[in-house]
Amino acid sequence: MGKREEVPTNLRRVGIRKSSWKSPISNFKVLGENIFLVRNLIRSTVRGKYRNTMLGYVWSVLEPLLLSIVYYFLFNMLAGNPDQYYGVWVLIGVIIWNAFGKTLSASVTSLSSKKGIINLVYFPRVIFPMTAMLSNIVLTLMSSIVIFPILFAYGVEPTIYLLYIPLSIFMAGFLGIGIGMIFAPLNCIQKDIEHLFRFIVRAGFFFSPVMWTYEMALERGTFGSALLSLNPMVTPITIARHGFAGHSTTMPAFSLIYCICFAVAMWIIGSIIFNRYERQAVKYL
């Protein structure tokens, strides 16, 4: 008889399905256990976005700046606005909205767009939407560098409240991933989902305070302010603008609590649904 081979005892089983109810917490553990992979996926995404371009990473600043200039002149031609900082408010709105909109779109397609990798090797698939969020946060933070020369151009003294801007970017990204993870498994089965969310992101741009401000909406009366409070993106965009202005946010405590609770609720629901259905959903890819 041939010699019996010994089976290594230090091997770890992969693909073990953990409890869906624990996934909102265990997802962070997965992120920590695979930090090397996550870091490389983020690096690959950021580098790939500007590969074979003449300006390279300059586009991360140039793109939101050019969009803001277009929206600024468009809004002024249609309505006019005497606020000297209005152009800055639009720029900040575009930057924060991009963190949300791009994270949402990337999270919805996080499984369907990775068909090749999924069929090639196994690792926890929740890494896909999480790296999508983190990649977009990195790109948005790069875009926010444009804020500093504008500070000096307007003669605004930098304060500690500028930290509101990166905080708002993280809030917007966290809002996007929670919603995206809810629909990512369904998008593997029915690709209409990603087209629907492409429309939602574009429509949401105009229903969020990107080309207008929280203070403008309050001037429209109680009905307008009541509807405004239902949009969770009002809070991160507004507090980022307050951070640029150099003062603490004047947002009501209810708006801050609502935004945080909404984001956490979407993360919990999204994590549970993603963990429960992603294994069956990828069979349709």
C-alpha positions as CSV (number, residue, x, y, z in Angstrom):
1,M,0.0,0.0,0.0
2,G,1.1,3.5,-0.8
3,K,2.1,5.9,1.9
4,R,-0.9,7.9,3.0
5,E,-0.5,11.7,2.5
6,E,-1.1,13.8,5.6
7,V,-3.7,16.6,5.2
8,P,-2.5,20.0,6.5
9,T,-4.4,21.0,9.6
10,N,-3.8,24.7,9.2
11,L,-6.0,25.1,6.2
12,R,-9.1,27.3,6.5
13,R,-12.3,26.5,4.8
14,V,-13.6,29.2,2.4
15,G,-17.1,30.0,1.2
16,I,-18.6,29.3,4.6
17,R,-21.9,31.1,4.8
18,K,-22.2,33.2,8.0
19,S,-25.5,34.2,9.6
20,S,-27.2,36.9,7.6
21,W,-28.3,38.6,10.8
22,K,-24.7,39.1,11.9
23,S,-23.5,40.4,8.6
24,P,-23.9,44.2,9.4
25,I,-21.1,43.6,12.0
26,S,-19.2,40.7,10.4
27,N,-18.8,42.6,7.2
28,F,-16.3,45.0,9.0
29,K,-14.4,41.9,10.2
30,V,-14.3,40.6,6.6
31,L,-12.9,43.9,5.5
32,G,-10.1,43.7,8.2
33,E,-9.3,40.1,7.4
34,N,-8.8,40.9,3.7
35,I,-7.3,44.4,4.0
36,F,-4.4,43.5,1.6
37,L,-6.9,42.5,-1.1
38,V,-9.1,45.5,-0.5
39,R,-6.1,47.9,-0.7
40,N,-5.0,46.4,-4.0
41,L,-8.5,46.5,-5.5
42,I,-8.8,50.2,-4.5
43,R,-5.4,51.0,-5.9
44,S,-6.4,49.2,-9.2
45,T,-9.7,51.0,-9.4
46,V,-8.2,54.5,-8.8
47,R,-5.3,53.9,-11.3
48,G,-7.5,52.3,-13.9
49,K,-9.9,55.3,-13.9
50,Y,-7.2,57.6,-15.3
51,R,-5.1,55.1,-17.2
52,N,-4.0,56.3,-20.7
53,T,-5.1,59.9,-20.0
54,M,-2.8,62.9,-20.6
55,L,-3.9,64.7,-17.5
56,G,-4.2,61.7,-15.2
57,Y,-5.2,62.4,-11.7
58,V,-5.8,66.1,-12.5
59,W,-9.2,64.9,-13.9
60,S,-10.3,64.1,-10.4
61,V,-10.2,67.9,-9.7
62,L,-11.0,69.2,-13.2
63,E,-14.2,67.2,-13.7
64,P,-16.2,68.5,-10.7
65,L,-14.8,72.0,-11.3
66,L,-15.9,72.1,-15.0
67,L,-19.4,70.7,-14.0
68,S,-19.8,73.3,-11.3
69,I,-18.9,76.1,-13.8
70,V,-21.6,74.8,-16.2
71,Y,-24.3,74.5,-13.5
72,Y,-23.3,77.9,-12.0
73,F,-23.9,79.8,-15.3
74,L,-27.0,77.8,-16.1
75,F,-28.6,78.5,-12.8
76,N,-27.7,82.2,-12.9
77,M,-29.1,82.6,-16.4
78,L,-32.4,80.9,-15.3
79,A,-32.9,82.4,-11.9
80,G,-30.0,84.7,-11.0
81,N,-28.4,84.7,-7.5
82,P,-26.6,87.5,-5.7
83,D,-24.8,85.1,-3.3
84,Q,-21.1,85.6,-3.9
85,Y,-20.4,82.1,-2.7
86,Y,-23.0,80.4,-4.9
87,G,-20.4,79.0,-7.2
88,V,-18.6,77.4,-4.3
89,W,-21.8,76.0,-2.9
90,V,-22.5,74.3,-6.3
91,L,-18.9,72.9,-6.4
92,I,-19.3,71.4,-2.9
93,G,-22.7,70.0,-3.8
94,V,-21.3,68.3,-6.9
95,I,-18.4,66.8,-5.0
96,I,-20.5,65.4,-2.2
97,W,-23.2,64.2,-4.6
98,N,-20.6,62.4,-6.7
99,A,-19.5,60.5,-3.5
100,F,-23.1,59.3,-3.1
101,G,-24.2,58.8,-6.7
102,K,-21.1,57.0,-7.9
103,T,-21.0,54.7,-4.8
104,L,-24.7,53.9,-5.2
105,S,-24.2,53.0,-8.9
106,A,-21.0,51.0,-8.3
107,S,-22.6,49.1,-5.4
108,V,-25.7,48.1,-7.4
109,T,-23.4,46.7,-10.2
110,S,-20.7,45.4,-7.8
111,L,-21.6,41.7,-8.5
112,S,-22.7,41.9,-12.1
113,S,-19.6,43.9,-13.2
114,K,-17.2,41.3,-11.6
115,K,-18.4,38.2,-13.4
116,G,-14.9,37.3,-14.5
117,I,-13.4,37.4,-11.0
118,I,-16.4,35.7,-9.4
119,N,-16.1,32.7,-11.9
120,L,-12.4,32.5,-11.4
121,V,-11.7,32.6,-7.7
122,Y,-13.6,32.8,-4.4
123,F,-13.3,35.4,-1.7
124,P,-16.0,37.1,0.3
125,R,-18.1,39.0,-2.3
126,V,-19.1,41.7,0.1
127,I,-15.6,43.0,-0.6
128,F,-16.9,44.2,-4.1
129,P,-19.4,46.8,-2.9
130,M,-17.1,47.8,0.0
131,T,-14.1,48.5,-2.3
132,A,-16.5,50.3,-4.7
133,M,-17.4,52.7,-1.8
134,L,-13.9,53.1,-0.6
135,S,-12.6,53.7,-4.1
136,N,-15.1,56.5,-4.7
137,I,-14.4,58.0,-1.3
138,V,-10.7,58.2,-2.3
139,L,-11.5,59.7,-5.6
140,T,-13.8,62.2,-4.0
141,L,-11.3,63.2,-1.4
142,M,-8.9,63.8,-4.3
143,S,-11.5,66.0,-6.0
144,S,-12.0,68.0,-2.8
145,I,-8.4,69.3,-3.0
146,V,-9.8,72.0,-5.3
147,I,-11.4,73.6,-2.2
148,F,-8.1,74.9,-0.8
149,P,-7.2,77.3,-3.7
150,I,-10.8,78.5,-3.6
151,L,-10.4,79.3,0.1
152,F,-7.5,81.6,-0.6
153,A,-9.2,83.1,-3.7
154,Y,-12.2,84.1,-1.6
155,G,-10.0,85.2,1.3
156,V,-11.7,82.6,3.7
157,E,-9.5,81.6,6.6
158,P,-9.2,77.8,7.0
159,T,-10.7,76.5,10.3
160,I,-11.1,73.2,12.0
161,Y,-14.6,73.0,10.5
162,L,-13.1,72.1,7.2
163,L,-13.1,68.6,8.6
164,Y,-16.8,68.6,7.9
165,I,-16.0,68.1,4.2
166,P,-14.3,64.7,4.5
167,L,-16.9,63.7,7.1
168,S,-19.6,64.6,4.6
169,I,-17.9,62.5,1.9
170,F,-17.8,59.5,4.2
171,M,-21.5,60.0,5.1
172,A,-22.5,60.2,1.5
173,G,-20.5,57.1,0.6
174,F,-22.0,55.2,3.5
175,L,-25.5,56.2,2.4
176,G,-24.8,54.9,-1.1
177,I,-23.4,51.5,-0.3
178,G,-26.3,50.5,2.0
179,I,-28.9,51.2,-0.7
180,G,-26.7,49.6,-3.4
181,M,-26.2,46.4,-1.5
182,I,-30.0,45.9,-1.2
183,F,-30.3,45.7,-5.0
184,A,-26.9,44.2,-6.0
185,P,-28.1,40.6,-5.9
186,L,-31.3,41.5,-7.9
187,N,-29.2,43.2,-10.6
188,C,-27.5,39.9,-11.3
189,I,-30.9,38.5,-12.3
190,Q,-32.5,41.5,-13.9
191,K,-30.1,44.1,-15.4
192,D,-33.0,46.7,-15.6
193,I,-32.1,47.5,-12.0
194,E,-28.9,49.3,-12.9
195,H,-30.6,51.3,-15.7
196,L,-33.3,52.3,-13.2
197,F,-30.7,53.4,-10.7
198,R,-28.8,55.4,-13.3
199,F,-32.0,57.4,-13.8
200,I,-32.5,57.7,-10.0
201,V,-29.0,59.1,-9.5
202,R,-29.6,61.7,-12.3
203,A,-33.0,62.7,-11.0
204,G,-31.8,62.8,-7.4
205,F,-29.2,65.3,-8.4
206,F,-31.9,67.9,-9.0
207,F,-33.9,66.9,-5.9
208,S,-30.9,67.3,-3.7
209,P,-29.3,70.6,-2.7
210,V,-26.6,70.6,-5.3
211,M,-27.7,73.6,-7.4
212,W,-29.6,75.1,-4.5
213,T,-29.0,75.3,-0.8
214,Y,-30.8,74.3,2.4
215,E,-31.3,78.0,3.2
216,M,-32.9,78.6,-0.2
217,A,-35.4,75.8,0.4
218,L,-36.3,77.1,3.9
219,E,-37.4,80.4,2.2
220,R,-40.0,78.5,0.2
221,G,-42.1,77.8,3.4
222,T,-42.9,75.0,5.8
223,F,-44.1,72.6,3.1
224,G,-40.9,72.8,1.2
225,S,-38.8,72.4,4.4
226,A,-40.9,69.4,5.4
227,L,-40.2,67.6,2.1
228,L,-36.5,68.7,2.4
229,S,-36.1,66.8,5.7
230,L,-37.0,63.5,4.0
231,N,-33.9,63.7,1.7
232,P,-30.9,62.3,3.7
233,M,-28.4,63.9,1.3
234,V,-29.4,67.3,2.5
235,T,-27.4,66.9,5.6
236,P,-23.9,65.9,4.3
237,I,-24.1,68.5,1.5
238,T,-25.2,71.3,3.9
239,I,-22.7,70.6,6.7
240,A,-19.8,70.5,4.1
241,R,-20.8,74.0,3.0
242,H,-20.9,75.1,6.6
243,G,-17.4,73.7,7.0
244,F,-16.2,75.8,4.1
245,A,-17.8,78.9,5.6
246,G,-15.9,78.2,8.8
247,H,-18.6,77.7,11.4
248,S,-20.5,74.9,13.1
249,T,-23.5,73.5,11.3
250,T,-26.8,75.1,11.8
251,M,-28.7,72.0,10.7
252,P,-31.5,71.0,13.1
253,A,-30.6,68.0,15.4
254,F,-33.5,66.1,13.9
255,S,-31.9,66.3,10.4
256,L,-28.5,65.0,11.6
257,I,-30.1,62.2,13.6
258,Y,-32.4,61.3,10.7
259,C,-29.4,61.1,8.2
260,I,-27.3,58.9,10.5
261,C,-30.3,56.6,11.4
262,F,-31.2,56.3,7.7
263,A,-27.6,55.4,6.7
264,V,-27.3,52.8,9.4
265,A,-30.7,51.3,8.6
266,M,-29.8,51.0,4.9
267,W,-26.4,49.4,5.9
268,I,-28.1,46.8,8.2
269,I,-30.8,46.0,5.6
270,G,-28.4,46.0,2.7
271,S,-25.9,43.7,4.5
272,I,-28.5,41.2,5.5
273,I,-30.0,41.0,2.0
274,F,-26.6,40.9,0.3
275,N,-25.3,38.1,2.5
276,R,-28.5,36.1,2.2
277,Y,-29.0,36.2,-1.6
278,E,-25.6,36.9,-3.3
279,R,-24.7,33.2,-3.5
280,Q,-27.8,32.3,-5.5
281,A,-27.8,35.6,-7.5
282,V,-24.3,35.1,-9.0
283,K,-25.5,31.8,-10.6
284,Y,-27.3,34.0,-13.1
285,L,-24.1,35.8,-14.2
